[in-house]
Each structure stands twice: as C-alpha cells, then as structure tokens.
Amino acid sequence: MTATIDTRKAHLVRHHGDLVAIYTWINDERALVLIPRYRPGAPWFCVLDSAAYTWDDSDPDYVGEVARKALKACDVLGLEPTPTNAHRVASIIIDGLPDLICMPSAPGPEHYRGSFGRMELRADGQTIAEQDIRIEKDGGATYA
C-alpha cells in the first residue's frame, strides 16, 4: 500500500540532516513520520500517537525497548544500525514527542482560494473584528 504526504498540509516539518521529521495525520491519528531525505523511494518510519508512550526513555521499563525500536528504525530507514545512528534516531523521535502531543487532533479545514467578501463587527462605528468570508472545500461523500 502506498501513501503520499503533502508537506504543505503537514502540521510541522523538521530537517535533521539526512532525515526529515514530518508531523502529520495518518488514519485520523497524529503521527511522526521519519523519511530519508536523500534516498527517494526508501521506506518511512512512523510513530503513531497511540504508541508514542513506548518511546519514553525516562521510564526504566522502556529503555531497552527504546534501544531495540531505534535499531529497527535504522534498519527500516536504510541507515547502518550502529549505536550512534540508533541514538540519533531515538533523539529525533523523543525530542519530537512534545510537538506530536501538542499538535491538533485533526487538520484544519481547507478553503477555496480567494474570498467572497468581508465581514466586520462594529460597535459605536468602530471596527472590533473583521474576517474574510471563505468557503470550505467539501471533503467528499460521507456515509452514516
């Protein structure tokens, strides 16, 4: 199964040398996706929000698990599974967990380009607030 991530629609994109960390949504769940920057077509490594707790390196029960997962991530990303590379991958993921947890639970609505007018809120002739009138794009058919 192939997947495509539009980085313009991602919540956050960070470059870490030859790895790119993309904070996005996969199957309506927040996710951190690690992608090799200079190896197109290489596999990606995804950390879903529901499994983010297993990367907690402060819990002694998970330290060995974090090291094992980091070595597996190196293998998936096509990096040599050395302790240095595993530590680097683990650091990228662990340092990115606060951003993953704080990102919105769903992407914001998409709007058509341009506006159809402007609304103003006035009190005593003074403009208090103003906003463009924009139409949201329809996400397609939904079935109940």
Backbone hydrogen bonds, N-H to C=O, Kabsch-Sander energy under -0.5 kcal/mol:
donor,donor_aa,acceptor,acceptor_aa,energy
6,D,4,T,-0.5
7,T,5,I,-0.8
9,K,6,D,-1.7
10,A,6,D,-0.5
11,H,23,Y,-1.9
12,L,23,Y,-1.4
14,R,21,A,-2.9
16,H,19,L,-3.4
19,L,16,H,-1.5
20,V,35,I,-2.6
21,A,14,R,-3.3
22,I,20,V,-0.6
22,I,33,V,-2.8
23,Y,12,L,-3.2
23,Y,21,A,-0.5
24,T,22,I,-0.7
24,T,31,A,-2.3
26,I,29,E,-2.9
29,E,26,I,-0.9
31,A,24,T,-2.8
32,L,47,V,-2.4
33,V,22,I,-3.0
33,V,31,A,-0.5
34,L,32,L,-0.5
34,L,45,F,-3.3
35,I,20,V,-2.4
35,I,33,V,-0.5
37,R,18,D,-3.4
38,Y,18,D,-0.5
42,A,39,R,-1.9
45,F,34,L,-2.3
47,V,32,L,-2.9
48,L,46,C,-0.5
49,D,30,R,-2.5
51,A,48,L,-1.5
52,A,49,D,-1.0
54,T,51,A,-1.3
55,W,52,A,-1.9
56,D,53,Y,-1.6
57,D,55,W,-0.9
59,D,56,D,-0.6
62,Y,59,D,-1.8
63,V,59,D,-0.6
66,V,62,Y,-2.9
67,A,63,V,-2.0
68,R,64,G,-2.2
69,K,65,E,-2.6
70,A,66,V,-2.5
71,L,67,A,-2.0
72,K,68,R,-1.9
73,A,69,K,-2.5
74,C,70,A,-2.1
75,D,71,L,-2.0
76,V,72,K,-2.5
77,L,73,A,-2.6
78,G,74,C,-0.8
78,G,75,D,-0.6
79,L,74,C,-2.5
82,T,80,E,-2.7
86,A,82,T,-2.7
87,H,83,P,-2.4
88,R,84,T,-2.1
89,V,85,N,-2.6
90,A,86,A,-2.6
91,S,87,H,-2.4
92,I,88,R,-2.1
93,I,89,V,-2.2
94,I,90,A,-3.2
95,D,91,S,-2.6
96,G,92,I,-1.0
97,L,93,I,-0.7
97,L,94,I,-0.8
100,L,96,G,-2.1
101,I,97,L,-2.6
102,C,98,P,-1.9
103,M,99,D,-1.0
112,Y,135,I,-2.7
116,F,133,I,-3.0
119,M,131,Q,-3.1
121,L,129,A,-3.3
122,R,120,E,-0.6
123,A,126,Q,-2.3
126,Q,123,A,-1.8
128,I,121,L,-3.5
128,I,126,Q,-0.5
129,A,121,L,-1.3
131,Q,119,M,-2.2
133,I,117,G,-2.4
134,R,132,D,-0.7
137,K,110,E,-2.9
